[in-house]
């Protein structure tokens, strides 16, 4: 099927593209909705503006629309507008959704897709979180943590590229503090810096960390696609 991928630049939306392609689907374009604030219940917020760099590295066209507010209906209207454009310009038949557990998000996206006559492909839905996180690293996905907002996740995780050893620590913290290991509940956000889909890795050249004692974010100020040649 010809699909548009709902894309935020995080691990789940990126891996769902990888999985959909492995299943034989064609990803004709990416659809990115820029949340108006981090109050959104539907959209990924930190560093989503840099998803354009990842799209360029994947060599997939991207449709980007800024949501007018953090109101869910307003965000869904922006999504409907973007998917209508994708259907017209790229003849898509469905969308790829990278959700794992959020019934709220899945139901909202399915409603928009149904209105537009589009199928929904959800490659990660109900996946075992521990197996999935290991699969990400085993598949060559490199990602950093760009926000934290849960007990057990402190400032030291911001900007950290997750390794196998880090994953063991995260499993222990997840068990102790009862947060979702995959961060599906918004406990943390991620940004993919390299994966098998990329023509070159994303090199972060400048960044800032904001921390209020409980929650924080890693903001990428400047980045580029690193030339793999030589």
Residue, then its C-alpha position, 0 to 999 in steps of 0.5 A: x500500500x502507498x502510505x503517509x507516515x505520521x512522523x515526529x522524529x522520535x523512535x516510535x514514528x521512525x521505527x514504524x516506517x522501518x517496519x512498514x517498509x519491511x512489510x512491503x508498504x511504500x512510504x510516499x511521504x511524511x506528515x508532521x504536525x508541529x504542536x503549538x506547545x508541550x501541553x498537547x495530549x496528541x502530538x510530540x513536541x520537543x525538537x519536532x521542527x528538526x524532523x525535516x532534517x531526518x526526512x531529508x536524510x531518509x529522502x522522503x518528502x514531508x508535509x508539515x503543518x503547524x497546529x493553531x492551538x494545543x486543543x485536540x480538535x484543532x490538532x486533528x483538523x491540522x492532521x486532516x488538512x495534511x492528510x488531504x494534501x498527502x492523498x491528493x499529491x502522493x495518492x496515499x491509501x493509508x497512514x502509518x501510526x507509531x503508537x504502542x498503547x495509547x487508545x486515545x491517540x489511536x482512536x483519534x487518528x483512526x477517526x480522521x483516517x476513516x473520514x478520508x477513506x484511508x487505512x491505518x497501519x500500526x506496526x508497534x501496537x501492543x508490542x512488548x515494550x522490553x522486547x521492542x526497546x531491545x529490537x530498536x538497538x539491535x536494528x541499528x537505531x540510535x536515539x537520544x532522550x530529549x525530554x523527561x517528566x517522570x520519577x526516576x528520570x533525572x537531568x542526567x538522561x537529557x541528551x543521552x544516546x541510549x546504549x544497551x547498558x542504559x537500557x538495562x538501567x532504564x528497565x530497572x528504573x521502569x520497574x522501580x518507579x512504574x513508568x512505561x519503558x517505551x515512554x508511551x505515557x509521555x514519561x520521556x521523548x526521543x529523537x533519532x540521530x541515526x538508523x538504517x533508513x538514513x543516508x547519513x546520521x544527524x550530527x548535533x552541533x549546538x544544544x541547550x538543557x532546561x531543567x526545573x528540578x523534576x522535568x526537563x528538555x534537551x533542545x537541539x539548537x543546531x544540527x546537520x546531516x553528517x556526510x558519510x563519505x570518508 
